Amino acid sequence: MHRKSTMVTAIALSASFFFGAALAAEKAPTKEAAKETVKAPAAPAKKPGGQQVKKETGSAAATANAAKAYAQASAELYPKAKQEGNLVVYSVWDVEHLRVITEAFMKRYPGIKATFWQGRNPEIVTRALTEFQGGQASFDVVLSDNAPPVIRAAGAIMDYNTVQREVLYLHDPNMATVSLQVQALAFNTKKIKPADLPKSWEEVASPKYKGMIALDDPMRAGPLSSMLAGLKTQWKDDARLNNFIRNLKALGVPVHKSTSAMFRLVISGEYAICMPALLHDVMEEMHKGTPVNYVKTVPPVVFPRQAGIYIKAPNPNAAKLFAEWLISDEGQRTTDSIGRETSRNDFKSKTSIESAYGKTMKPLPVTDQQFLEDPKSWLDKYVKPIWEG
Amino acid sequence: MTWKANRLALRQGSLFPLCASTVAGVVIITPVLVVLWRSLTSGKLGFTVGLNATNYLRVFADKDIWPMLSNSIVYAGGSALLGTGLGGLLAWIVARTNTPGKGLVELMPLYPLLMPPIMKNIAWILLLAPKSGILNGMLEQFLGITYPVFNAFTMAGMIWVFGIACVPLGYLFLLPVFISFDPSLEESAYIAGSRPVHTMLKITFPLAIPAFISAFVLNFLRALRSFETPVLQGTPGDIKVFVSRVYDSMALEFNTGLATAYSVVLVVISALTLYFYVRATRFSERYATITGKGYRVRVIDIGPWKYVTFAAVCLYFLAGIAIPFVVLIVVSIIPFFDYDTFMSFPSHMGLNNYRTVLRHGSFINGLRNSVLLSVVIALITVFTGIVMAFTIHRTRAVGTKIFEFIGTLPLAFPPLVLSVGLVIIFVGTPLYNSLWALGLGLFVAYFPYAFRNASGAIVNIHKELDEAAWVHGARWRHVFFKITLPILKPAVGGALFYIFIEAIRNVDVAVLLTAPGLEYGPVTLFEYFRVGQWAEASAGGVIYLIILIVAVSVAKLAFRVKFSL
């Protein structure tokens, strides 16, 4: 028994020491986080911030104003940013893309060392908010699509209204929209004739496409749920939306949790239609000669990719400068060079809405605040009752 | 335990292994306790409110979890059974039969380990997809069979792909047992008139039960929490598994507490499987195949069957790595995959995907960090795993069975949940954003493999060897270093190899613990898989596999690493 009690005591002592330390590390920040908590939920209510403002076309005057405002902001921010010396970016973008972006930024602004950490959106949110709760001044910018609004909803994003807002296709007064995610209705050219293609998103749910469609899982924060959020805003008709979801469900087609894997299966010929695919993926494949294309008459879904500045950013000036640079002409050219869609309405690239769909196309922007900040509750309210009901 | 026995235990100096195991146990259990504590707070990250049981109430109220759990158990049980059974059979062939080409046959079951599960998933989807799969395409083109015979998006498809990936672990766990087998046990059966097959079924295989269950438990838990196969193959087939609830809690709600509450269901299943294991091996001396008597392991002459066993090993090699590898090689040199392009690949060949991968600056830089860290972690983890197994099975301290549970516990938690616990511990300390934190994270994640491997192997060593040493006044270190460790050499080699290979490609645990600016090979290499660029991913995978195959072969020749006789 003596040995048993020694054993138990040894475990208990060590456990209390390590666990105590871990809890202490968690506890202190939790107190701080509790203070933040008081503020955090109020943040979105206090500011109607995050409301996306859509401006489809630019003007020469707006372009000139933006260039002037950027030059002025750059002149003001650069000396302070240089003094800070560093910039830490958390992002969902590919490592190689981040490398190109940060190197171009460092070349433009010598004296600022930009480093990055890359993860998926859930990983970014988890890491950023754990650090936020721990009171850590650990990073400066979150560069992503789904993550920034969620982090902002927790009160961990600093308000920053870009000086170049006049030229943005989608503008959020609290966070700089530096790129766009454009979702298209893609298809395999060997598997379906152009004449047989759906003419709208709604027509995809027609029974004649049963067995031909690959559907993104509408119950995850992915492209299809974004589209549903966009359609809800545009249609302003819940009965129509419900009917659309019901018809999609009635198709009984497989759903996918990985948009990219789903797109590969469309290329391979497993499915004929991809609901939906990312426009830059489709363009890249078309460039390689892959038998895919997109339906040019179906409005693309546009989702903002933002650079959110962390509320405890150790280098806030470098963060602001980075956000501004990404929207500047040079930043947009760099973004375009890595194949990502630009966010300015006056920037011409092969993936811009205008060149991909023509001047008359009215895209479908995702601006639903509740969806952006708390996709789970939005899906529970509008999609789950029909999809799983 | 009597006072006399306690004094004997103290005299043997068992305090060091006990303390070392306790420290390791605490390091392992701390992140687990942190996430468990977190599960008792409601709200998403950033909105933590007081302690309550909301997350658990949500889990208990979730009606969907029962069908999901039953799918998970069928999938995990089927994969573990296929993988461990096939692994055991291959181990027996390699260790105990006169199958020709020993040097080659010994390595063949190990090479598939080098191919990460996600690469296998992609290769098998390309092979078995109902409409666009290569095998169905061939059946249609050459035999006129239009009905899709194969379907990757079924439970059978999932079990096949993950089960094949489970084989190396079963092989590595059972090989040392068959290698170190006291032939007198079988000879007694032969003398009593038993035929070889009968002896094999009644004597040889039953004695390998502890190692088999140990490997089965590990494979079962791996499958239970695995995510790639259910996402890539299960979701399109409308097969929902339990672990997707854990990931949805993280990916959709960003709610670590809820994810942990769901993970606790996996912990309960793990505890039950471990209880079953502990019960099954409680009379460990029954399974001791290594005794104090001098002997030489007997290789059974199986006559012309040796060609059948050789063919069986080759077949596994084909299914485990050769066929998927060839598919990936072809996919990596064609611009895009579809059946027609695949079949006419000579006219579409190009090296663009390789150029893209090799231009990826982080590829080589990151690999350096991960190789270094993986070697160190494999050494530390395997050594600590053996010490803990030694503490449980060889010291006289009471209560050490708790380590069976603690040592396996991290396996019950999906990596992302576990790494959140680690981040919470390290954040705010100098360890955060350092290689130390990453190293500790990998230690916690891979400790169960080292521990279960050692535990399964140590049970097969008869206590009489230790007792002879104790009687002669040996202390624990003499017994450990002079008796246990040398006998465990094949198991140690296998575990080192396995953990090194697993750690070098770890993304799930590492991703939250790598620092900004720190390039870590797997995170960048597997990014292609993560973002779904299959052609580039295949090119990267082919380069990665060639590097590993060459490294393993060179290591085997240079250091004479030996996994069998």
Interface residues (C-beta under 8 A of the other chain):
Chain A: M1 H2 R3 K4 T6 M7 V8 A10 I11 S14 A15 F17 F18 F19 A21 A22 L23 A25 E26 A28 P29 T30 A33 A34 E36 T37 A40 P41 V88 V89 Y90 D94 V95 E96 R99 T115 F116 W117 Q118 G119 R120 N121 P122 E123 V125 T126 R127 L129 T130 E131 F132 Q133 G134 G135 Q136 S138 F139 V150 I151 A153 A154 G155 A156 K190 A214 D217 M219 R220 A221 P254 V255 H256 K257 S258 T259 S260 A261 F263 R264 L265 I267 S268 G269 E270 Y271 E285 K288 G289 T290 P291 P375 K376 L379
Chain B: M1 W3 N6 A9 L18 C19 T22 V23 G25 V26 V27 I29 T30 P31 L33 V34 W37 K44 L45 G46 F47 T48 V49 I125 L126 A129 P130 K131 S132 F153 V231 L232 T235 P236 G237 D238 S244 Y247 D248 M250 A251 L252 E253 F254 T256 P335 F336 F337 D338 Y339 R359 H360 G361 S362 R396 A397 V398 G399 T400 I402 L416 V420 V423 I424 I425 F426 V427 G428 T429 Y432 N433 V511 L512 T514 A515 P516 G517 V523 T524 E527 R530 V531 G532 Q533 W534
